[in-house]
């Protein structure tokens, strides 16, 4: 497989600095070398330039840094679409989770042009389904899943085109454990399939991801996995944008990704919220690089 790495060093959507260094941390962790070792051809397109918060003003406290996030997301959407047209595998490194709007918009555009059905697995501690009307913080990294499902500010929902990027019937949320009250209503409104950490405790990670993949394989032609590293428990990965106790274990995370690899149905992958400032000796980026390798086919034996 030909893998094309794209870095998006953006922390404008987050409430604290640091995740803009995530792409560099993953590269330092030897991501490309790990993927080449398991037989992939890997090309790194570097990073999309992003203006820092110091050079910008916040026009709308409910949509902080909106113009620059829209600009970068639009560039990313075009880039992802081009990668797909070349029949390569896009691997997007964040950055905060707001970059998923650009990634998914590019994939969805490609799917529309080629009459393909498109689906998303969103692995995250948070639903990321706030809108400008419900957000308690104004941080856009809490809004991307809502935006690609057609909910929220028009500036976000129309990135890459004025259409809903993902049909809620083809979207699944896994690992959620930290949900704002208003987000619960949006989850119910969209009707997306969702599995909380309580569900994983009750039924097991393997049973849940197996069920999700079996259902999505029958419904979609292209499957994107959006992996926020804060889905993992902080005891495993402390260097994340918004740590929340009670997350996926080391083995649960690898098991989910290994099962996705076995399915051979993933067509793109985004990894977000690695924050080296909060990390210890790049351990979280090392873990994230290992998990990406598992998703791309690395096996124990």
N, C-alpha and C positions, 0 to 999 in steps of 0.2 A: 504494500500500500504506500502511496505517496502522501505524506503528512505535511501540511503547510502551517507553520506556526505564525500567529499574529499576536503581538502584544498590545495591550491597551492600558497604559500606565495612568489610570484615572482614579482619583479619590474624591472627585467633586460631588459624587452622589452619597458619600458616606458622612458620618458625624464626627469622624476623627481622621487625622492624617496617617499615612503609612502604606495603604494598600496600593498606592501608585508604584511602589517598589516591588510589588508582587511578581510581575513578569521577569524582572532581573533575578529575583530570588529563586524562581523556578529554573531559570537557565543556569544559575550558579550550582543548583542542585543536580545538574547533569541530565536534565530532561531529554534533550535531543540524543545524547549518547545512550541513554536507557532504551529509547525507542529504536535506535539503530541496532542495538544488540539483539533485539527480538525480530529483526528482519525488515524493518520499515525504511523507506527512503524519507529523509527528513530535510525540509528546507525551512529556514527561518527568515521571514520577511521583516524582522525588526518590529519596532513600535510605531503606532500611529501617534503623531505629536499631539500633546494635550496641554493647554494653558493651565498654569497653576492658579490656585485660588487667590494668591497674593496680587495677581494682575487683573482681578475681576471684581465686580460689585454684584451684590445680590439684589436683583430687581423685585423678586417676588419671594417672600420668606416661606411660602407654601410650595415653591418649586425652585429650590436653591440651585444656582448656576445653570439654569435651564438652557440658555442659548448655546453654551459651550458643550453641554451634554448632547444636545440635539445635533450640533455640528459634527462632533466626533462619532456619534452613533450613525449618522448618515454616511459618513466616509466608510465606517466599518461595514455597514450593510452592503455598499457597493463592492467592497473588497471581498466579502464572503461570497457574494453572488458570483464574482469572477472566479474565485477558487473552485466553486461547485461546477461552473461551466467547463473548467479544465479537468473535471473528474478527479479532483484531489480531495483530501480529507482536511477540513478546517479545524485547527486546534487553537482556540482563542484563550489567551492568558490575561486575566485581570489582576489588578483593578477591582473596583467595586462592582456589585452585581447589576448596576444600571446599564452596564455595557451589553447585557443580554438583549436589550431592546434592539440594538444594532445588529447583533449576531442573528437573532431570530428573524428580524425583518429581511435580512439578506437571504436567509434560507427559505423563508416563505415566498419571497419574490421568485426565487429560482423554481420552487415547487409549482407556483401558479403558471409560470411560463411553460413548464413542461407537463402540465396536467397531472401532477403528482400529489398524493395525499401526504400531509405533513403533521408530525406529532412531536410532543416535547415531554421528557421526564425532568422534573425540577426537583433536585435533591437539596434540601435547605432546612435550617432550623426555623426559618421564618417563612411566611407565605408570600412576602413581598407583594401584597395585594392592596396596599393603601393607594389612595388617589390624592390629588391636591385638596379634595374636600374632606378627607378623613385623616390625613397625616398629622401626627402629633409633633413631628420634627421638621418637616419640609425637605427631608433628605430623600433624593430620588431613588437611592438604592433600595428603598422600601416600597417602590412602585412598579418595577419592571414586569412582573408576572401579570399584574392587572393590565398594564399597557398593551402587552402582546395579545391579551384576551379581549382587547377592545374597550377596556374600562379606564377612565381617567382623563387627564388633560389631552386635548386634541393635538398639542404640539408633540406629545409622546406617542399617541396612538397612530399618528400619520407618518411617523418616520418610515421611510422606504415605500410609502404609498398609503392612500386613504382606504384601507381595508383591514379587517380583523386578521391578525397574523396567524393565530392559532385557534382552531375550533375547540371550545372547551371539552368536547367529547373526546378529543385526541390529546388531552393534557392531563398529566398525573403529577401530584405533589407527594414527595416521600421524605419522611424524617422530621416533619414540622413539630415544634414543641413550644414556640413562643409566638403567640398570635394576638394582635391588638383586637379590641372588641369590634371595631367597625370592619376589620378585615374578615371576621367570621361571617358577617352578613354578605360580603362580596363573594366569599367562597360558596356560600349557599346560593347566591344569585346566579353565579356562573355554572354551578353544578359540577365542578371538576371533581374527578376522583382524587381522594387524598388519604394518606396513611400517616398518622401521627406516630410519635415514638411509643405511645401506649400500644398502638396496633403492632408495632415491631416487637415490643415486649411480649405481647400475647401470642402472636402468630409466627414470629420469626422473620428475619430479613430475607432468607432464601425463598420462603413460601410467597412472600409479598412481591419481591422483584420477579419471581417466576411467573406469577399471575399477571402482573403488569405487562411483562414482555409478551406473553402469550396473547393477551388481548390486543396490544398495540400492533403486533405483527400482522394481525388480521385486518387492521383498520388503516394503517399508514404505509407509505412507500419510503419516506425519509423520516428518520428519528434522530432528534437532537437531545443530548443530555447536558443539562445545565447544573453544574456541581459547585455549590457554595461550600467552601471548606469549613464554615461554621456549623454545618450539619453534623460534624464530628465532635465528640466530647472534648472539651478543653484539656483534659488530662492527656489526650493523644495529640492534639494540635492546638497549642495555646496562642500561636501567632495568627489570629484571625481578626477580621474587622469588628465583629460583634459577637464575642464569645457568650455561650449560653450553656449552662450545665445540663447533663442528662442526654447527651447526644449519642450518635453512632459510635460503636467501639472500633478499635483497630481492625479486627477481623470482620465485623459486620460491613465495614466500608469496603474492604477488599473483596469480600464475598459478593456484594452488590455489583461491583465493577467487573469481577471475574465472570459473573453470570451474564452481564451485558455483553462482554466479549464473546462468550460461548454462543450467544444468540446470533452474532454476526449481523446485527440489524441496526447498529448505530452508524449514522452517516456524518456526525459532527459532534464536537465536545467543547464545552466552555468551562473553565475553572476560574473561580473568583474568590476575592476577599482574603488572600494571603497577605498578612501584615508583618513584615520583618521587624518593625519597631517593637512589636509586642512579643516577638519570638525569642528563642534561646538557641544560638548557634545554628540558625536556619533549619531547625528541626521540622517545623511545620511545612516548609517548602520541600524538604527532603521527603516527608511523608506524602505530600500532594503529588510529587513526581513519581513516587512508587505507585500511588493509586492510579495515576494516568497510565502508567505502564500496564497495570492490571487490566484497565479498561481496553487497552490496545492489544491484549492477547498474551501478556506475560503469565506463565504458569509456574507453579512451585516445582513440578517435575515435567 
